[in-house]
Amino acid sequence: MGVSIDIAGLRPERVAVVPSPLAELGMALHALSEPSHHPGLQGWVTGVTARLDPHLADRMCEADFLWRTTFSDLFLPSAGTPGRGTLPGGTLAEELDLLDKLSDEQFVDAALEFTCALPYGLPGAGPLADEGLRRRSLELAAARGPRQVLFTERLLADPPRIRDWLRQFLQDCDDAFFAGTWSRLRRQLAADTRLKTDLLRHRGLAEALASVSPAVTLDEAAGLITVDKLGEGRTATGDGGLLLIPTSLGRPHLMVLHRHGWQPVLHYPVGSPEPAAPPTVDQLALRMTALSHPVRMRMCRHLARSAYTTSELAQVHGMTAPEISRHLSVLKKAGLISTRRRGRYVLHQLDVTVVARLGSDFLEGILR
């Protein structure tokens, strides 16, 4: 489970760490639309929302599906430019110019990613060229609501009109609240960029990726980066490069752009440290499965209060020692109990710290 990036043949100079003002604006719009994903930004969200012009707030709702789920690949246009080696612009204006360089087909496909859940990461014609996909896009949009229908109809009928609308909207957001936010955040992002670039140059890609997140691993022998996520996907750098783009507003999201034909991008949060060893998605599934069994739930009630031997648990629950041992094995494999020896007895106890963290670990895992 997860997203993999094939980096076979990738030259070190084709790996770049670069902040992106447009990507950060996309994350800002996401945080304003889904503040529950970002409890640490509550003060910022409240302040921006209170000062927001009502007309701009209404416009923000017209196409919020472009950034509500996470945010559309439209906010990373450098990845879609020909050559698969373009870097993000240094200013929002430069990035909007890169957005203008995307073809209508690229723009429409990326804009419909969340609206209509069209295939992602696969080659083939999009809804502008494929009449069947066009009908399917409108059908899926109808299931999502009237705003998605109206947006999709306008997008398919007149892509330049929607492109102009989006550019003007993003410029208005910059004037209203983002310019000040970016002025404050870019120092932190620049510092992280210097740190990651230094790691790349002096210690290599593996250490740089390890500093991005414990959820990102590199198999150097196989030439494969793996990002532990609930979703699945594959991409490759091919003859292009790899972009690492930091975000100050993004935690807990760790996103991978793996759209077919686009340059792979790792969009990662900076600012507050992650747990030393966050559980993988598979470990989370294992723990939740282990706790879902009624017998093991009753066992945990006792193991949370004190340490027990296998025979003591068997007596308490009216079960045989081998039956209790099998349940203990499941809990131990999931990392939910600890064991220690006292003389000739082996004592088992619930790791309450791990269990207490399970809810936040689960949320981090599904939002990663």
SVG drawing of the C-alpha trace seen along z (x, -y; Angstrom):
<svg xmlns="http://www.w3.org/2000/svg" viewBox="-28 -43 57 68">
<polyline fill="none" stroke="black" stroke-width="0.4" points="0.0,0.0 1.3,-3.5 2.7,-5.5 5.9,-4.6 8.2,-6.7 10.6,-4.9 13.8,-7.0 16.0,-4.6 18.5,-6.7 17.7,-9.9 20.7,-12.2 21.4,-13.9 21.2,-17.4 17.6,-16.7 16.4,-16.6 15.3,-20.0 13.9,-21.4 11.9,-24.5 9.2,-26.4 6.1,-27.2 3.9,-30.2 1.0,-28.8 1.1,-25.5 1.1,-27.3 -1.9,-29.3 -3.7,-26.1 -2.9,-24.7 -4.2,-28.0 -7.5,-27.6 -7.7,-24.0 -7.2,-25.0 -9.8,-27.6 -12.3,-25.1 -11.4,-22.2 -10.1,-23.7 -10.8,-20.5 -7.8,-19.0 -5.5,-21.6 -6.3,-22.3 -2.9,-24.1 -4.0,-26.7 -7.3,-27.6 -6.1,-31.1 -4.9,-31.9 -8.2,-30.5 -10.3,-32.5 -8.4,-35.7 -8.6,-35.4 -12.2,-34.4 -13.2,-37.4 -11.5,-39.8 -12.6,-38.1 -14.7,-40.2 -18.2,-38.5 -18.0,-38.6 -14.6,-36.8 -15.9,-34.3 -18.8,-33.5 -16.4,-33.1 -14.3,-30.8 -17.3,-28.5 -17.8,-28.3 -15.0,-25.8 -13.9,-24.8 -13.8,-21.2 -10.5,-22.1 -8.9,-22.5 -11.3,-21.0 -10.2,-17.4 -6.6,-18.4 -5.8,-20.6 -5.7,-20.1 -2.6,-19.5 -3.4,-22.9 -1.5,-24.4 1.6,-22.7 1.7,-23.7 5.6,-23.5 5.2,-19.7 3.1,-19.6 5.2,-21.8 7.0,-20.0 10.4,-18.6 9.4,-17.5 12.2,-19.7 10.7,-23.1 11.0,-24.6 8.2,-26.5 8.3,-30.2 9.7,-32.5 6.6,-34.7 2.9,-34.0 2.8,-35.9 5.5,-33.7 3.6,-30.6 0.3,-31.8 2.3,-32.3 3.3,-28.6 -0.4,-27.7 -1.2,-29.5 1.3,-27.3 -0.6,-24.1 -2.6,-22.9 -6.4,-23.0 -6.4,-19.2 -4.0,-19.3 -6.0,-22.0 -9.3,-20.3 -8.0,-16.9 -6.5,-18.4 -9.5,-20.5 -11.8,-17.5 -9.7,-15.3 -11.8,-15.8 -15.0,-17.0 -15.5,-13.9 -13.0,-11.4 -11.7,-10.6 -8.8,-8.1 -5.6,-9.5 -2.0,-8.5 -3.0,-6.7 -2.4,-7.6 -5.2,-8.3 -7.5,-11.0 -9.3,-13.3 -12.9,-14.5 -12.2,-17.2 -11.3,-14.6 -13.2,-11.6 -17.0,-12.0 -17.6,-9.0 -15.5,-10.6 -17.2,-13.9 -20.6,-12.4 -19.2,-10.5 -17.8,-13.7 -21.2,-15.4 -22.9,-12.4 -20.4,-12.3 -20.7,-16.0 -24.5,-15.7 -24.0,-13.3 -21.8,-15.8 -24.3,-18.7 -25.4,-21.8 -22.1,-23.7 -20.0,-20.9 -22.4,-20.5 -22.3,-24.2 -18.5,-24.3 -18.0,-21.2 -20.4,-22.4 -18.6,-25.7 -15.1,-24.0 -15.9,-21.6 -17.6,-24.2 -15.1,-27.0 -11.8,-26.1 -10.2,-29.6 -13.1,-31.2 -12.5,-29.1 -8.8,-29.6 -9.3,-33.4 -11.7,-33.1 -9.3,-31.0 -6.3,-33.3 -8.3,-36.4 -9.6,-34.6 -6.1,-33.6 -4.8,-37.1 -7.7,-38.4 -6.9,-35.9 -3.3,-37.1 -4.4,-40.7 -6.9,-39.9 -4.9,-37.7 -2.2,-35.5 0.5,-38.1 0.9,-38.8 0.8,-35.1 3.4,-34.2 5.7,-37.1 5.7,-35.5 5.9,-31.8 8.6,-32.0 11.4,-32.5 10.6,-29.2 10.2,-27.5 13.5,-29.0 15.3,-27.7 13.9,-24.2 14.9,-24.3 18.5,-25.2 18.6,-22.3 17.2,-19.7 19.5,-20.9 22.5,-20.6 21.5,-17.1 21.1,-16.2 24.5,-17.5 26.5,-16.1 24.6,-13.1 22.5,-12.0 18.9,-11.5 18.2,-8.8 19.0,-11.2 17.1,-14.1 14.0,-12.0 14.3,-10.7 14.2,-14.3 11.1,-14.9 9.1,-12.3 9.5,-8.9 6.7,-7.8 9.1,-8.3 11.7,-5.6 14.2,-5.0 15.3,-1.6 18.6,-2.6 19.2,0.8 15.8,0.9 15.8,-2.8 12.4,-3.2 10.9,-5.8 7.9,-4.6 5.5,-6.9 3.4,-5.1 -0.2,-6.2 -3.6,-4.7 -4.0,-5.3 -2.0,-3.6 -0.2,-4.9 2.9,-4.6 5.0,-7.1 8.5,-7.5 10.9,-10.3 11.9,-8.9 14.0,-11.5 12.7,-14.3 13.4,-15.3 12.0,-15.1 10.6,-18.0 10.4,-18.3 8.1,-21.2 7.8,-22.2 4.6,-23.6 4.1,-25.4 0.3,-25.0 0.1,-21.4 0.4,-19.2 -0.7,-16.4 -0.9,-16.0 2.0,-14.4 1.1,-14.4 2.6,-12.9 1.8,-14.2 1.9,-11.1 -0.2,-12.3 0.8,-10.5 3.2,-12.6 3.9,-15.1 7.1,-15.5 6.7,-13.6 6.4,-15.9 6.6,-15.3 4.7,-18.0 5.6,-17.7 4.9,-19.6 7.5,-21.5 7.2,-23.2 6.2,-20.8 8.0,-17.5 6.3,-14.2 6.4,-11.3 9.8,-9.6 8.4,-6.5 4.8,-7.0 3.0,-3.7 2.6,-2.7 -0.8,-2.3 -0.4,1.5 0.5,1.2 -2.6,-1.0 -4.8,1.6 -3.2,4.4 -3.8,2.5 -7.4,1.6 -8.2,5.2 -6.5,6.6 -8.7,4.3 -11.9,5.1 -12.2,8.6 -14.6,8.8 -12.4,11.2 -9.3,9.1 -11.3,6.0 -12.2,7.6 -8.6,8.7 -7.4,5.2 -9.7,4.0 -7.6,6.1 -4.2,5.5 -4.7,1.7 -5.0,1.9 -2.2,4.3 0.2,6.9 -1.1,10.5 0.3,13.9 -1.3,16.1 -2.7,18.5 -4.2,15.6 -5.9,14.3 -7.2,17.8 -8.7,18.1 -10.3,14.6 -11.9,15.2 -12.7,18.9 -10.6,19.9 -7.7,22.2 -4.1,21.0 -3.5,21.8 -6.5,19.7 -5.3,16.8 -1.8,17.1 -3.2,16.8 -5.0,13.6 -1.9,12.2 0.1,13.0 -2.2,10.9 -2.0,8.0 1.8,8.3 2.3,8.4 0.2,5.2 2.5,3.6 -0.2,3.1 1.2,4.9 4.6,5.2 5.9,8.3 8.4,8.7 9.8,11.6 9.5,11.8 11.2,14.9 9.6,17.8 6.5,15.8 6.0,13.8 3.8,10.8 1.8,9.0 0.5,5.4 -1.3,3.1 0.8,0.2 -1.6,-2.5 0.5,-5.2 0.2,-3.4 -3.5,-2.9 -4.1,-6.5 -2.3,-7.7 -4.2,-5.4 -6.9,-7.9 -4.5,-10.7 -2.3,-8.1 -5.4,-7.0 -6.3,-10.5 -2.7,-11.3 -2.6,-8.1 -5.8,-8.7 -5.0,-12.4 -1.3,-11.9"/>
</svg>
